[in-house]
């Protein structure tokens, strides 16, 4: 007997159980449980509303439960009651529906108890809501008492109440358009923001397809201010010191317009992988992704960068309403820890910044130790820096000035730092712009490398030529995923120097020269604009590198990993199509309304209608989704097995004896080595199809010779 899928309320309860058990963030739990239940978008929104309503008001809900029933309750009963009370008092759902559906969530032993408490709550609704206004702020708004006291001392009772009320509201959802993968048609669910060109408010369902393809990125418009303050220019070398998950790095990349160098760093390895994936998805071609400490970056690259962004890891007071975990985990020790970590990162960033360069420091917290106090202390330690007017790089005003009582007693011109309170259109941000003494370097002309960069690229290319893969014992066969990882490491080592973790890749399959030739042949056919770009080859992998010195730093990606040589043929990577899809000569053109778009994003095969045989870039309304291989899977409704990787003959014939022998004799007489040969037919005695794949190009006129057999009706030659 097939079980019914869980309802939205059951799914919400599952999320709350996991939350109570200490598993992951609320957004992650909601996404996981909704995916498991295969809920449609409308039900997903309901689950999210239910879960966040409970988590944002948990202390008050427990207080209400305590007034309705004395004594202990087990965790399951408490979670169900919290869910029911939030529907009645916070979400405004119909009384009968809220009670009935909540009672059905409970086991048989708990149903009577849950029903009695919820109906008692309905009878006392007026009293419960009136009493709420008289409760201490920590209970009314479900916030830690110590934090309420701290905010009251820092900001006064009215601002504290306003912030607590703000934390308990549902945030608006915004997305940013990615200029590197531009949209031709804006989804109907998006409303453009006049005050923020390129940003949209989500008024309906979240446009998941555009987000998956990198055309849109979910972010609050206020996050753009730190990028505007930094004012990156095409051709500059920029460090994003705390880059994960990649939202601000992708904005920096868009401002660089594919020129210069973007170094995006993340210390936490798991977050660094997310950063790499997001930059690849968003088509960034000139980034180096590091998994390092800022101190090691500064030691390896002293005074290297024109601009540095330090969007510091912070206590996150401005993010409480977006993620209840931030509030649940908040404590005074965390504030102190984040302030100390931010100071260390700032010192490293200062050492990595070139003379005359600019540094923007930003947080999403209200804590003075991490904001005004942090900047004031930095200026005490670094007299070579001056505090610049925060509005100097933008032509509009935003937020409000810093506050003199939040500097820790140190001197600071608070008129030159900026704070965005939630009521001012953000989630709570602080930022400052710092300038290092000296003369900024002169940028090279557009499209040119500096002499130093040319030396780095030459060194990388030479390292590639000396790589492994010049014969010898064949390497153990790897699965595709392992091969990609190994090729990626090999490419990185060719640019950055050999790592102790490196293993030989592709030995016995292709020399570096052969790999380079395979890439260049592929590029001339599909990406002619890239064929002459500097390429790094190591083993079977090919990288279009950015100019970056050999440092010994842990590099996850340095440029665009375009593909690898497998079984003697070049196989492109997804990043090639997201970064340079607009340059591909063979495209399968979809529209957003085309059902094939969802099919492709789900990893399923789709019918090709505009692309020719071979590799192609799949586009939606002109912007690249990724790549794919066009191959024949059906002929006149008959399913066939066709790799598309070799030179091939497709023979249409009558299902008669001697036809296959005729085909093989013709090919044998002309020295054709058959790699694969397969026969397919509709039914016995009717039309059949023979597919022959060969390592070598097929000789001229072989189709005419095959047609001399009266049982062969058609021949197609396919040369990749």
C-alpha positions as CSV (number, residue, x, y, z in Angstrom):
1,X,0.0,0.0,0.0
2,X,1.5,3.3,-1.1
3,X,1.8,6.0,1.6
4,X,0.5,9.4,1.0
5,X,3.1,12.2,0.8
6,X,3.4,14.4,3.9
7,X,1.2,17.5,4.1
8,X,2.8,21.0,4.4
9,X,2.1,21.0,8.1
10,X,3.7,17.6,8.5
11,X,6.7,18.8,6.6
12,X,6.9,21.8,8.8
13,X,6.8,19.6,11.9
14,X,9.6,17.5,10.4
15,X,11.7,20.7,10.0
16,X,11.1,21.7,13.6
17,X,12.1,18.3,14.9
18,X,15.4,18.5,13.0
19,X,15.9,22.0,14.2
20,X,15.4,20.9,17.8
21,X,17.9,18.2,17.3
22,X,20.4,20.8,16.2
23,X,20.6,19.9,12.5
24,X,21.5,22.7,10.1
25,X,20.0,26.1,9.3
26,X,16.3,26.7,8.9
27,X,16.5,27.5,5.2
28,X,18.4,24.3,4.6
29,X,15.9,22.2,6.6
30,X,13.0,23.7,4.7
31,X,14.6,23.1,1.3
32,X,15.5,19.5,2.2
33,X,12.2,18.4,3.7
34,X,10.2,20.1,0.9
35,X,12.3,18.4,-1.7
36,X,11.8,15.0,0.0
37,X,8.0,15.6,0.0
38,X,8.1,16.8,-3.6
39,X,5.9,19.8,-2.5
40,X,4.8,22.3,-5.2
41,X,5.9,26.0,-4.8
42,X,2.7,27.2,-3.0
43,X,3.1,24.5,-0.4
44,X,6.8,25.2,0.0
45,X,5.9,28.8,0.9
46,X,3.4,27.6,3.5
47,X,6.1,25.3,5.1
48,X,8.5,28.2,5.2
49,X,5.9,30.5,6.8
50,X,5.0,27.9,9.4
51,X,8.6,27.0,10.3
52,X,9.9,30.6,10.6
53,X,6.8,31.8,12.5
54,X,7.6,29.2,15.2
55,X,11.3,29.8,15.3
56,X,11.0,33.6,15.4
57,X,8.5,33.5,18.3
58,X,9.5,30.4,20.2
59,X,10.0,32.0,23.6
60,X,6.6,33.7,23.5
61,X,4.9,30.5,22.3
62,X,6.4,28.6,25.1
63,X,5.2,31.3,27.5
64,X,1.7,30.9,26.2
65,X,1.8,27.1,26.5
66,X,2.9,27.6,30.1
67,X,-0.1,29.7,30.9
68,X,-2.4,27.2,29.3
69,X,-1.0,24.0,30.9
70,X,1.1,23.6,34.0
71,X,3.6,20.8,34.2
72,X,6.1,19.2,31.8
73,X,5.5,18.5,28.1
74,X,7.6,16.3,26.0
75,X,9.4,17.8,22.9
76,X,7.0,16.3,20.4
77,X,3.9,17.8,22.1
78,X,5.6,21.2,22.6
79,X,6.6,21.4,18.9
80,X,3.0,20.5,17.7
81,X,1.5,23.1,20.1
82,X,4.0,25.8,18.9
83,X,2.9,25.0,15.4
84,X,-0.8,25.2,16.2
85,X,-0.5,28.5,18.2
86,X,1.5,30.2,15.5
87,X,-1.3,29.4,13.0
88,X,-3.9,30.8,15.4
89,X,-2.2,34.0,16.7
90,X,0.6,34.8,14.3
91,X,-0.4,33.7,10.8
92,X,-4.1,34.5,11.0
93,X,-5.3,31.1,9.7
94,X,-8.9,29.9,10.1
95,X,-9.5,28.7,13.7
96,X,-11.1,25.4,12.7
97,X,-8.5,24.5,10.1
98,X,-5.6,25.3,12.4
99,X,-6.9,23.2,15.2
100,X,-8.1,20.3,13.1
101,X,-4.9,20.1,11.0
102,X,-2.6,20.5,14.1
103,X,-4.5,17.8,16.1
104,X,-4.0,15.4,13.1
105,X,-0.2,15.8,13.4
106,X,-0.2,14.3,16.9
107,X,-0.1,10.7,17.8
108,X,-3.2,9.1,19.3
109,X,-1.9,9.5,22.8
110,X,-1.3,13.3,22.3
111,X,-4.4,14.2,20.3
112,X,-6.7,14.9,23.3
113,X,-4.1,17.0,25.0
114,X,-3.3,19.1,21.9
115,X,-7.0,19.6,21.1
116,X,-7.8,20.7,24.7
117,X,-4.9,23.2,24.9
118,X,-5.6,24.8,21.4
119,X,-9.3,25.2,22.2
120,X,-8.5,26.7,25.5
121,X,-6.2,29.1,23.7
122,X,-9.0,30.2,21.4
123,X,-11.3,30.9,24.4
124,X,-8.5,33.1,25.9
125,X,-7.3,34.7,22.7
126,X,-8.1,38.3,23.7
127,X,-6.4,38.0,27.1
128,X,-3.3,36.2,25.6
129,X,-2.7,39.0,23.0
130,X,-3.3,41.8,25.5
131,X,-0.9,40.3,28.0
132,X,1.8,40.0,25.3
133,X,2.2,43.7,25.2
134,X,2.9,43.8,28.9
135,X,5.6,41.1,28.8
136,X,9.4,41.9,28.9
137,X,10.8,42.5,25.5
138,X,12.9,39.3,25.7
139,X,9.7,37.2,26.0
140,X,7.5,39.4,23.7
141,X,10.0,39.2,20.8
142,X,11.7,35.9,21.7
143,X,15.2,37.4,22.1
144,X,17.9,36.6,24.6
145,X,17.6,38.9,27.7
146,X,21.3,39.8,27.7
147,X,21.0,41.0,24.1
148,X,17.9,43.1,24.8
149,X,19.8,44.7,27.7
150,X,22.9,45.3,25.5
151,X,20.9,46.9,22.7
152,X,19.0,49.1,25.2
153,X,22.2,50.4,26.6
154,X,23.7,51.0,23.2
155,X,20.7,52.3,21.3
156,X,18.0,53.2,23.7
157,X,14.6,51.4,24.4
158,X,12.8,52.7,21.3
159,X,15.4,51.6,18.7
160,X,15.7,48.3,20.6
161,X,12.0,47.7,20.3
162,X,12.0,48.6,16.6
163,X,14.9,46.2,15.9
164,X,13.2,43.4,17.8
165,X,10.0,44.0,15.9
166,X,11.9,44.0,12.6
167,X,13.5,40.7,13.4
168,X,10.1,39.0,13.8
169,X,8.9,40.1,10.3
170,X,9.2,38.1,7.1
171,X,12.0,39.5,4.9
172,X,11.4,40.5,1.3
173,X,13.2,38.4,-1.3
174,X,15.4,40.1,-3.9
175,X,17.5,39.0,-6.8
176,X,20.4,40.6,-8.7
177,X,20.9,40.2,-12.5
178,X,24.3,38.9,-13.5
179,X,25.7,41.0,-16.4
180,X,28.1,38.2,-17.3
181,X,25.1,36.0,-18.2
182,X,22.5,38.6,-19.3
183,X,18.7,37.9,-19.5
184,X,16.8,39.0,-22.6
185,X,13.4,38.4,-20.9
186,X,12.7,39.3,-17.3
187,X,10.5,36.8,-15.5
188,X,7.0,38.0,-14.7
189,X,7.5,37.4,-11.0
190,X,10.2,40.1,-10.8
191,X,9.6,43.8,-10.2
192,X,12.6,46.1,-11.0
193,X,13.8,48.4,-8.2
194,X,14.2,52.1,-9.2
195,X,16.7,52.8,-6.5
196,X,18.9,49.8,-7.5
197,X,19.3,49.2,-11.3
198,X,19.7,45.5,-12.1
199,X,18.0,44.4,-8.9
200,X,14.5,43.0,-8.6
201,X,11.9,42.3,-5.9
202,X,10.4,38.8,-6.1
203,X,6.7,39.3,-6.2
204,X,5.7,35.7,-7.0
205,X,7.5,32.4,-7.2
206,X,11.3,32.5,-7.1
207,X,12.7,32.1,-10.7
208,X,14.7,28.9,-10.0
209,X,15.7,28.3,-13.6
210,X,17.4,31.7,-13.9
211,X,19.2,31.2,-10.5
212,X,20.4,27.7,-11.5
213,X,21.9,29.1,-14.6
214,X,23.7,32.0,-13.0
215,X,21.6,34.7,-14.6
216,X,20.2,35.7,-11.2
217,X,21.6,35.7,-7.7
218,X,19.6,36.0,-4.5
219,X,20.8,38.9,-2.4
220,X,19.6,42.0,-0.6
221,X,20.1,45.3,-2.6
222,X,21.9,46.8,0.4
223,X,24.8,44.4,-0.2
224,X,25.7,46.4,-3.3
225,X,26.9,49.4,-1.3
226,X,30.2,47.8,-0.3
227,X,31.0,47.1,-3.9
228,X,30.0,50.6,-5.0
229,X,32.3,52.0,-2.3
230,X,35.2,49.8,-3.4
231,X,34.7,51.1,-7.0
232,X,36.5,48.2,-8.8
233,X,37.9,49.1,-12.3
234,X,38.5,46.8,-15.3
235,X,42.1,45.6,-15.3
236,X,42.7,45.9,-11.6
237,X,43.8,43.1,-9.2
238,X,41.3,42.7,-6.4
239,X,41.1,40.5,-3.4
240,X,37.8,39.4,-1.8
241,X,39.3,38.2,1.5
242,X,36.1,36.5,2.9
243,X,34.3,35.6,-0.3
244,X,31.9,32.7,0.4
245,X,29.3,32.0,-0.8
246,X,30.2,34.4,-3.7
247,X,27.6,37.0,-4.0
248,X,30.0,40.0,-3.6
249,X,32.7,38.2,-5.6
250,X,30.3,37.9,-8.5
251,X,29.5,41.6,-8.3
252,X,33.2,42.4,-8.3
253,X,33.7,40.1,-11.4
254,X,30.9,41.9,-13.2
255,X,32.5,45.2,-12.5
256,X,35.9,43.9,-13.8
257,X,34.2,42.9,-17.1
258,X,36.5,39.9,-17.6
259,X,39.7,42.1,-17.3
260,X,42.3,42.1,-14.5
261,X,42.3,39.6,-11.7
262,X,39.9,38.7,-9.0
263,X,41.2,36.6,-6.1
264,X,38.3,35.2,-4.1
265,X,39.3,33.5,-0.8
266,X,37.5,31.5,1.8
267,X,39.2,29.8,4.8
268,X,36.5,27.2,5.5
269,X,37.1,24.4,2.9
270,X,33.4,23.4,2.5
271,X,32.4,27.0,1.9
272,X,35.3,27.5,-0.5
273,X,33.9,24.7,-2.7
274,X,30.5,26.5,-2.7
275,X,32.3,29.7,-3.6
276,X,34.1,28.0,-6.5
277,X,30.8,26.4,-7.8
278,X,28.9,29.7,-7.6
279,X,31.6,31.6,-9.5
280,X,31.7,28.9,-12.2
281,X,27.9,28.9,-12.4
282,X,27.9,32.7,-12.8
283,X,30.3,32.6,-15.7
284,X,33.3,34.3,-14.0
285,X,36.4,33.8,-16.2
286,X,39.1,35.8,-14.5
287,X,39.0,34.5,-10.9
288,X,41.4,32.6,-8.7
289,X,39.6,30.8,-5.9
290,X,41.8,30.2,-2.8
291,X,41.2,28.2,0.4
292,X,43.7,30.0,2.6
293,X,44.2,32.2,5.7
294,X,44.4,35.9,4.9
295,X,47.8,35.9,6.7
296,X,49.2,33.4,4.2
297,X,47.9,35.4,1.3
298,X,49.5,38.6,2.7
299,X,52.8,36.8,3.2
300,X,52.8,35.3,-0.3
301,X,51.5,38.5,-2.1
302,X,52.6,41.6,-0.2
303,X,51.3,44.9,-1.5
304,X,49.9,43.1,-4.5
305,X,46.3,44.1,-4.8
306,X,44.8,47.4,-6.0
307,X,41.7,47.0,-3.9
308,X,40.7,44.7,-1.1
309,X,37.2,43.9,0.2
310,X,36.9,42.6,3.8
311,X,33.3,41.6,4.3
312,X,34.2,40.2,7.6
313,X,32.8,37.2,9.4
314,X,30.7,38.8,12.1
315,X,28.2,38.1,14.9
316,X,25.4,38.8,12.3
317,X,23.0,40.9,14.3
318,X,21.5,42.2,11.1
319,X,20.7,38.7,9.9
320,X,18.5,37.6,12.8
321,X,15.2,37.7,10.9
322,X,16.6,35.8,7.9
323,X,18.1,33.0,9.9
324,X,16.8,32.1,13.4
325,X,20.0,30.1,14.0
326,X,22.0,33.4,14.1
327,X,19.9,34.6,17.0
328,X,19.9,31.2,18.8
329,X,23.7,31.0,18.5
330,X,24.4,34.6,19.5
331,X,26.3,35.4,22.6
332,X,28.8,37.9,24.0
333,X,31.7,35.4,23.5
334,X,30.8,35.3,19.8
335,X,30.9,39.1,19.5
336,X,34.4,39.1,21.1
337,X,35.6,36.3,18.9
338,X,34.4,37.9,15.7
339,X,36.0,41.3,16.7
340,X,39.3,39.6,17.2
341,X,39.1,37.6,14.0
342,X,38.1,40.8,12.0
343,X,41.1,42.6,13.4
344,X,43.4,39.9,12.2
345,X,41.9,39.8,8.7
346,X,42.1,43.6,8.5
347,X,45.8,43.5,9.4
348,X,46.4,40.9,6.7
349,X,44.4,42.8,4.1
350,X,46.4,46.0,4.9
351,X,49.7,44.1,4.2
352,X,48.3,42.7,0.9
353,X,47.1,46.1,-0.4
354,X,49.4,48.0,-2.7
355,X,50.4,51.7,-2.0
356,X,47.6,54.0,-3.0
357,X,45.1,51.2,-2.9
358,X,41.7,51.1,-1.2
359,X,40.2,48.8,1.3
360,X,36.5,48.5,2.2
361,X,35.6,46.9,5.5
362,X,32.0,45.8,6.0
363,X,29.8,43.8,8.4
364,X,26.2,42.8,8.8
365,X,26.1,43.4,12.6
366,X,25.3,46.3,15.0
367,X,28.0,45.4,17.5
368,X,30.3,48.4,18.1
369,X,33.3,46.2,18.8
370,X,33.0,44.9,15.2
371,X,32.1,48.3,13.6
372,X,33.1,51.8,14.7
373,X,35.4,50.4,17.4
374,X,37.1,48.0,14.9
375,X,37.9,50.8,12.4
376,X,39.1,53.1,15.1
377,X,41.5,50.5,16.5
378,X,42.7,49.6,13.0
379,X,43.7,53.2,12.3
380,X,45.6,53.3,15.6
381,X,47.6,50.2,14.4
382,X,48.1,51.4,10.8
383,X,48.9,55.1,10.6
384,X,49.7,54.6,6.9
385,X,45.9,54.4,6.3
386,X,43.4,57.3,6.3
387,X,39.6,57.1,6.6
388,X,38.1,58.2,3.3
389,X,34.6,59.7,2.9
390,X,32.4,56.8,2.6
391,X,30.3,58.6,-0.1
392,X,33.3,59.5,-2.2
393,X,32.8,56.6,-4.7
394,X,29.0,56.9,-5.1
395,X,26.7,59.6,-6.2
396,X,23.9,59.0,-3.7
397,X,23.5,59.0,0.0
398,X,22.4,55.9,2.0
399,X,22.0,54.9,5.6
400,X,23.3,57.2,8.4
401,X,26.6,58.3,9.9
402,X,28.4,56.2,12.5
403,X,27.9,56.9,16.2
404,X,30.6,58.5,18.4
405,X,29.6,56.5,21.5
406,X,30.4,53.2,19.7
407,X,34.2,53.7,19.1
408,X,35.4,52.3,22.4
409,X,36.8,55.6,23.4
410,X,39.2,55.8,20.4
411,X,39.2,58.8,18.0
412,X,37.2,58.4,14.8
413,X,35.5,60.7,12.4
414,X,32.2,58.9,12.5
415,X,30.8,61.1,9.7
416,X,33.0,59.1,7.3
417,X,31.7,55.6,8.1
418,X,28.2,54.4,7.2
419,X,25.6,52.3,8.9
420,X,22.4,51.0,7.4
421,X,19.7,50.3,9.9
422,X,16.9,47.9,8.9
423,X,14.4,50.8,8.7
424,X,16.7,52.4,6.1
425,X,16.3,49.6,3.5
426,X,18.8,47.0,4.5
427,X,19.4,44.1,6.9
428,X,21.8,45.9,9.1
429,X,25.2,46.8,7.5
430,X,28.3,48.8,8.5
431,X,31.0,49.9,6.2
432,X,34.1,52.0,6.0
433,X,36.5,53.0,3.2
434,X,40.2,53.1,4.0
435,X,43.0,54.4,1.7
436,X,46.7,53.4,2.0
437,X,49.3,56.0,1.5
438,X,51.2,56.0,-1.8
439,X,50.6,56.3,-5.5
440,X,48.2,53.8,-7.2
441,X,49.8,51.7,-10.0
442,X,49.1,52.5,-13.7
443,X,46.8,49.9,-15.3
444,X,47.8,48.3,-18.6
445,X,45.8,49.1,-21.7
446,X,42.6,47.0,-22.2
447,X,43.3,43.5,-23.4
448,X,47.0,43.6,-22.6
449,X,49.1,41.9,-19.9
450,X,51.8,43.7,-17.9
451,X,55.4,42.4,-18.4
452,X,55.2,40.7,-15.1
453,X,51.9,39.0,-16.0
454,X,53.4,37.8,-19.3
455,X,56.2,36.2,-17.4
456,X,53.8,34.4,-15.1
457,X,51.8,33.1,-18.0
458,X,55.0,31.9,-19.8
459,X,56.1,30.1,-16.6
460,X,52.7,28.4,-16.3
461,X,52.9,27.3,-19.9
462,X,56.4,25.9,-19.4
463,X,55.3,24.1,-16.3
464,X,52.5,22.5,-18.4
465,X,55.0,21.3,-21.0
466,X,57.0,19.6,-18.3
467,X,54.0,17.8,-16.9
468,X,53.4,14.1,-16.7
469,X,51.8,12.1,-19.5
470,X,54.7,11.4,-21.8
471,X,54.2,7.7,-22.0
472,X,55.2,5.0,-19.6
473,X,52.9,2.8,-17.6
474,X,49.3,3.5,-18.2
475,X,47.4,5.0,-15.3
476,X,44.7,3.0,-13.6
477,X,41.3,3.8,-15.2
478,X,39.3,6.4,-13.3
479,X,35.7,7.2,-13.2
480,X,34.7,10.5,-14.8
481,X,34.3,12.3,-11.4
482,X,37.7,11.2,-10.1
483,X,39.3,12.2,-13.4
484,X,37.9,15.7,-13.3
485,X,39.2,16.2,-9.8
486,X,42.6,14.9,-10.7
487,X,42.7,17.0,-13.9
488,X,41.7,20.1,-11.9
489,X,44.5,19.5,-9.3
490,X,47.0,18.9,-12.1
491,X,46.0,22.2,-13.8
492,X,46.3,24.0,-10.5
493,X,49.7,22.6,-10.0
494,X,50.9,23.6,-13.4
495,X,50.0,27.2,-12.5
496,X,50.9,27.2,-8.8
497,X,53.7,24.7,-8.5
498,X,53.5,21.0,-7.6
499,X,51.6,20.1,-4.5
500,X,52.4,17.1,-2.3
501,X,48.9,15.9,-2.8
502,X,49.3,15.8,-6.6
503,X,48.9,12.4,-8.4
504,X,49.9,11.8,-12.0
505,X,46.9,12.1,-14.3
506,X,46.5,10.8,-17.8
507,X,49.9,9.1,-17.9
508,X,50.2,7.1,-21.1
509,X,47.2,8.7,-22.7
510,X,48.4,12.1,-24.0
511,X,51.5,14.2,-23.9
512,X,51.0,17.9,-23.0
513,X,51.6,18.8,-26.6
514,X,48.9,16.4,-27.7
515,X,46.5,17.7,-25.0
516,X,47.1,21.3,-26.2
517,X,46.6,20.3,-29.8
518,X,43.3,18.5,-28.9
519,X,42.1,21.6,-27.1
520,X,43.1,23.9,-29.9
521,X,41.4,21.7,-32.5
522,X,38.3,21.7,-30.4
523,X,38.5,25.5,-29.9
524,X,39.0,26.2,-33.6
525,X,35.8,24.3,-34.3
526,X,33.6,25.5,-31.5
527,X,35.3,28.5,-29.8
528,X,37.5,30.1,-32.4
529,X,37.9,33.3,-30.3
530,X,39.7,31.2,-27.6
531,X,42.0,29.1,-29.8
532,X,45.0,31.4,-29.5
533,X,44.6,32.3,-25.8
534,X,47.3,31.2,-23.4
535,X,46.6,27.7,-22.1
536,X,48.1,25.6,-19.4
537,X,48.3,21.8,-20.1
538,X,49.1,19.1,-17.5
539,X,48.3,15.5,-18.1
540,X,45.0,15.5,-19.9
541,X,43.6,18.7,-18.4
542,X,43.5,22.2,-20.0
543,X,43.2,25.5,-18.2
544,X,42.8,29.0,-19.6
545,X,44.7,30.6,-16.7
546,X,44.6,34.1,-15.3
547,X,48.0,35.8,-14.7
548,X,48.8,34.8,-11.2
549,X,52.2,34.2,-9.6
550,X,53.4,30.8,-8.2
551,X,52.8,31.3,-4.5
552,X,52.4,27.8,-3.0
553,X,48.9,28.9,-1.8
554,X,46.0,26.4,-1.8
555,X,44.4,27.2,-5.2
556,X,41.0,25.6,-6.0
557,X,40.7,27.2,-9.4
558,X,42.9,29.6,-11.3
559,X,41.0,30.7,-14.4
560,X,38.7,28.5,-16.5
561,X,39.1,24.8,-16.5
562,X,37.9,24.1,-20.0
563,X,38.2,20.4,-20.2
564,X,40.4,17.3,-20.5
565,X,41.5,14.7,-23.0
566,X,39.8,11.4,-22.4
567,X,40.4,8.4,-24.7
568,X,42.2,10.6,-27.1
569,X,39.4,13.2,-27.5
570,X,38.9,16.5,-25.9
571,X,35.9,16.6,-23.5
572,X,34.8,20.1,-22.4
573,X,33.8,21.2,-18.9
574,X,30.7,23.0,-17.8
575,X,32.6,26.1,-16.8
576,X,33.8,26.6,-20.4
577,X,30.2,27.1,-21.5
578,X,29.1,29.3,-18.6
579,X,32.2,31.5,-19.0
580,X,32.4,31.7,-22.8
581,X,29.1,30.4,-24.0
582,X,28.5,33.5,-26.0
583,X,31.5,32.6,-28.2
584,X,30.3,29.1,-29.1
585,X,29.6,28.6,-32.8
586,X,27.1,25.8,-32.2
587,X,24.1,26.5,-30.0
588,X,20.9,24.8,-29.0
589,X,18.6,27.7,-28.5
590,X,15.8,27.4,-26.0
591,X,13.3,29.8,-24.6
592,X,12.2,30.0,-21.0
593,X,8.8,28.8,-21.9
594,X,10.3,25.7,-23.6
595,X,9.7,22.6,-21.4
596,X,13.1,21.4,-22.6
597,X,14.7,24.0,-20.3
598,X,13.5,22.3,-17.1
599,X,14.4,18.9,-18.6
600,X,18.0,20.0,-19.3
601,X,18.4,21.6,-15.8
602,X,17.2,18.3,-14.3
603,X,20.0,16.4,-16.1
604,X,17.9,14.7,-18.7
605,X,18.4,14.4,-22.4
606,X,16.5,16.9,-24.6
607,X,15.8,17.0,-28.3
608,X,18.2,19.1,-30.3
609,X,16.4,21.4,-32.9
610,X,18.9,24.2,-33.7
611,X,22.3,22.8,-32.9
612,X,24.4,20.8,-35.4
613,X,26.0,17.5,-34.6
614,X,28.8,17.7,-32.0
615,X,29.3,19.8,-28.9
616,X,27.1,22.8,-28.4
617,X,26.2,25.5,-25.9
618,X,22.7,25.3,-24.6
619,X,21.1,28.7,-24.3
620,X,17.9,30.1,-22.9
621,X,16.7,33.3,-24.5
622,X,20.4,33.9,-25.5
623,X,22.1,33.3,-22.1
624,X,24.1,30.1,-21.6
625,X,22.8,27.2,-19.5
626,X,25.8,25.0,-20.1
627,X,27.0,22.6,-22.7
628,X,26.0,19.3,-24.2
629,X,26.7,16.8,-27.0
630,X,24.3,16.5,-29.9
631,X,24.1,12.8,-30.9
632,X,21.6,10.6,-32.7
633,X,19.4,8.5,-30.3
634,X,16.5,7.7,-32.7
635,X,16.2,7.2,-36.4
636,X,12.7,7.2,-37.8
637,X,11.4,6.4,-34.3
638,X,13.8,3.5,-33.8
639,X,16.1,3.9,-30.7
640,X,19.8,3.5,-31.5
641,X,23.0,3.5,-29.6
642,X,25.4,6.2,-30.9
643,X,28.2,7.7,-28.9
644,X,28.9,10.7,-31.2
645,X,32.6,10.6,-30.2
646,X,33.9,8.9,-33.3
647,X,33.8,9.2,-37.0
648,X,30.6,7.3,-38.0
649,X,28.6,5.7,-40.7
650,X,24.9,5.4,-40.4
651,X,23.6,2.8,-42.9
652,X,19.8,2.4,-43.7
653,X,19.2,-1.0,-45.1
654,X,16.7,-3.9,-45.6
655,X,17.0,-6.6,-43.0
656,X,18.6,-9.1,-45.4
657,X,21.5,-11.6,-45.1
658,X,24.9,-10.4,-46.4
659,X,24.3,-6.6,-45.9
660,X,26.5,-6.4,-42.8
661,X,29.2,-8.5,-44.5
662,X,29.2,-6.1,-47.4
663,X,29.7,-3.1,-45.1
664,X,32.6,-4.7,-43.2
665,X,34.3,-5.8,-46.5
666,X,34.1,-2.3,-47.9
667,X,35.6,-0.8,-44.8
668,X,38.3,-3.5,-44.4
669,X,39.4,-3.1,-48.0
670,X,40.1,0.6,-47.3
671,X,41.9,0.1,-44.0
672,X,39.2,1.4,-41.7
673,X,39.6,0.2,-38.1
674,X,36.1,-0.3,-36.6
675,X,35.8,0.8,-33.0
676,X,32.1,0.0,-32.6
677,X,29.5,-1.6,-34.8
678,X,25.8,-2.0,-33.9
679,X,22.7,-3.2,-35.7
680,X,19.2,-2.0,-35.0
681,X,15.9,-2.9,-36.6
682,X,12.2,-2.2,-36.4
683,X,11.3,-5.8,-36.7
684,X,12.6,-8.9,-38.5
685,X,12.7,-8.5,-42.3
686,X,11.9,-4.8,-42.3
687,X,14.1,-1.7,-42.2
688,X,17.4,-2.0,-40.2
689,X,20.1,0.5,-39.3
690,X,23.8,-0.3,-39.0
691,X,26.0,2.2,-37.1
692,X,29.7,1.9,-37.5
693,X,32.1,4.1,-35.5
694,X,35.8,4.4,-36.4
695,X,38.9,5.9,-34.9
696,X,40.0,7.3,-38.2
697,X,38.3,9.7,-40.6
698,X,36.3,7.7,-43.2
699,X,37.7,7.7,-46.8
700,X,36.0,9.8,-49.5
701,X,33.4,7.9,-51.6
702,X,32.8,5.2,-49.0
703,X,29.1,6.1,-49.0
704,X,28.8,5.6,-52.8
705,X,30.5,2.2,-52.6
706,X,28.1,1.0,-49.9
707,X,25.1,2.1,-51.9
708,X,26.1,-0.4,-54.7
709,X,24.4,-3.0,-52.6
710,X,20.7,-3.0,-53.6
711,X,19.6,-3.7,-50.0
712,X,21.2,-0.4,-48.8
713,X,18.9,2.5,-49.3
714,X,20.8,5.4,-47.6
715,X,24.2,6.2,-46.0
716,X,25.1,9.1,-43.8
717,X,28.7,10.0,-42.9
718,X,29.2,11.8,-39.6
719,X,32.6,13.3,-38.9
720,X,33.0,15.0,-35.5
